[in-house]
C-alpha cells in the first residue's frame, strides 16, 4: 500500500511539474522588455471592407503623420475597432484576411509578412492618445520581434 501511494504521489508531482512548465513557457512568449524599436505609434485605419481598424507601427524614426513611412519598421494592423482592444489579445498564423496582418519592412520595396502574430493590449490604457501592450511577431528565417510597446497617436 505504501509503495502504491508513493507511485501515485510521484505521478501527481510529475504531472504538476509538466503543467507548471507549460504555464511558464506560455508566459515566456510575452516579453515585458521593449521590442527593440524605441518608438511606437498607432493610428486608426480601415479594414478591407471599410470597417474600423487599428495600426501599430514600431520604428527607429519619429513620425509626423500617421501614414509616413520610415524604414526599417514593423507594422501590425488589426481589423478590429480600436475601441474594442483594451484588455484583449488576438493571434493568427500566416495571412488572416479577416483579422489583420503584420509586416517587417527594410524599405518600401522590401517588406516581409509575418508568419505568426500575437498582440495583447493592456486592460488599462494610459490615455486615448496612448496604447500599451505586447507583441510577438515571427517572420520567415526565424526573425522575431517581441516585447512591450507604448504607442502614441
C-alpha positions in Angstrom: 0.0 0.0 0.0 2.8 2.4 0.9 4.5 1.8 -2.5 1.2 2.4 -4.3 0.8 5.8 -2.6 4.4 6.8 -3.4 3.9 5.9 -7.1 0.6 7.9 -7.2 2.3 10.9 -5.5 5.2 10.7 -7.9 2.9 10.6 -10.8 0.9 13.5 -9.5 4.0 15.5 -8.8 5.3 14.8 -12.3 2.0 15.9 -13.9 2.0 19.1 -11.9 5.6 19.8 -12.9 4.7 19.3 -16.6 1.6 21.5 -16.2 3.6 24.2 -14.5 6.3 24.1 -17.2 3.5 24.6 -19.8 2.3 27.6 -17.9 5.8 29.1 -17.7 6.5 28.6 -21.4 3.2 30.3 -22.3 4.2 33.3 -20.2 7.7 33.5 -21.7 6.2 34.1 -25.1 5.0 37.5 -23.8 8.1 39.6 -23.1 7.8 42.7 -20.9 11.1 44.1 -22.2 11.0 46.6 -25.0 10.6 45.4 -28.6 13.9 46.7 -29.7 12.3 49.5 -31.6 12.5 52.7 -29.5 9.4 54.4 -30.9 5.9 53.2 -31.3 2.9 54.8 -32.9 -0.7 53.9 -33.6 -3.5 55.3 -35.8 -7.0 54.5 -36.9 -7.0 52.6 -40.1 -9.5 50.8 -42.4 -10.2 47.1 -42.9 -10.5 45.9 -46.5 -14.3 46.1 -46.2 -14.1 49.7 -44.9 -14.6 48.7 -41.3 -12.7 50.3 -38.4 -9.1 49.0 -37.9 -6.0 49.9 -35.9 -2.4 50.0 -37.0 0.6 49.9 -34.7 4.0 50.9 -36.1 7.3 50.2 -34.4 10.2 52.4 -35.7 13.6 53.9 -35.1 12.4 57.3 -36.6 10.0 59.9 -35.5 6.8 60.2 -37.5 5.0 63.5 -38.1 1.9 62.0 -39.8 0.1 58.6 -39.5 0.9 57.2 -42.9 4.5 58.5 -43.1 7.0 55.7 -43.9 10.4 55.5 -42.3 12.4 52.3 -42.6 13.0 49.9 -41.1 9.7 49.5 -39.4 7.3 46.8 -38.2 3.6 47.3 -38.7 0.7 45.4 -37.1 -2.8 46.1 -38.4 -5.8 44.7 -36.6 -9.2 44.7 -38.3 -10.9 45.2 -35.0 -12.2 48.6 -33.9 -9.7 50.4 -31.7 -12.4 50.9 -29.0 -12.7 47.1 -28.6 -9.0 46.4 -27.9 -8.4 47.3 -24.2 -7.7 44.1 -22.2 -7.9 41.8 -25.2 -5.5 39.8 -27.2 -5.5 38.2 -30.7 -3.3 35.9 -32.7 -3.1 34.3 -36.1 -0.7 32.5 -38.3 0.1 33.4 -41.9 -2.2 35.9 -43.7 -5.6 36.3 -41.9 -7.9 38.2 -44.3 -10.5 38.7 -41.6 -8.2 39.6 -38.7 -5.3 41.7 -40.0 -1.6 41.5 -41.0 1.9 42.3 -39.8 4.9 43.2 -41.9 8.6 43.9 -41.3 9.9 46.4 -43.9 13.6 47.3 -44.5 12.4 49.6 -47.4 9.2 50.3 -49.4 10.3 47.5 -51.8 11.4 45.0 -49.1 8.6 44.0 -46.8 8.0 40.6 -45.4 4.7 39.3 -44.0 4.7 37.7 -40.6 4.2 34.0 -40.2 2.7 34.4 -36.7 1.1 37.3 -34.9 0.3 37.7 -31.2 -0.8 41.0 -29.7 -2.1 41.7 -26.2 -3.4 45.0 -25.2 -3.2 46.2 -21.6 -6.5 46.3 -19.8 -6.0 49.9 -18.5 -4.8 52.2 -21.3 -2.8 55.3 -20.3 -5.0 57.7 -22.3 -7.0 57.9 -25.5 -3.8 59.0 -27.2 -1.6 56.2 -25.9 -1.9 52.5 -26.5 0.1 49.9 -24.4 0.5 46.2 -24.8 2.8 43.5 -26.0 3.6 41.9 -29.4 5.2 38.7 -30.5 5.7 38.6 -34.3 7.6 35.8 -36.1 8.9 36.1 -39.6 10.4 33.7 -42.1 14.1 33.0 -41.4 13.5 32.9 -37.6 13.4 36.7 -37.0 11.2 37.6 -34.0 10.1 41.0 -32.8 8.8 40.6 -29.3 8.2 42.9 -26.3 6.2 45.6 -24.8 5.1 48.8 -26.6 3.7 52.1 -25.5 2.4 53.7 -28.7 1.3 57.3 -29.1 -1.4 58.5 -31.5 
